[in-house]
Amino acid sequence: MRKRLFLAGLSGLAGALTVVLTGPTGSLADSGPSRPVYHSHKEQGSPCEGLDGCTFVQLKGDPKTGPSEAMFTLKAGTPFSPHWHTSPEHVVGVSGVMLWHVEGRKTYRVGAGDYLYYPSKAVHWGKCAPGADCVYYVYDSEPYDFHPAER
């Protein structure tokens, strides 16, 4: 019985990751370009505008016009201020530990392999915990925007 529950749990996790990583249209391979694509992690500007210690790589999509995927890096100890986005956000930790606050909820520790979702217009803020830079993946299903918020 325990083995069946474990396998069912793995099956559910695999399904959830498939939805997050492929979106509603199918696999990434189906919608990818027919040539190699390379982006440097030294890109600057939006969405890191005005946040020292932040770099990002735009992986897929155009955040100005529609769905997009990006990898962010925050230097250890770097905070980010309260804000919200029109798009719901899907976050997957890659390395380091982000202390992620979502208004009205608890503080989430997002580390390597952890997943965090919050809905459209959810006010959130936090910081990369001291000790190691934080790398995390973000998927936005709608164009990217940034709205400062007060707590």
Disulfide bonds with the S-S distance in Angstrom:
Cys48-Cys54 1.95
Cys128-Cys134 2.18
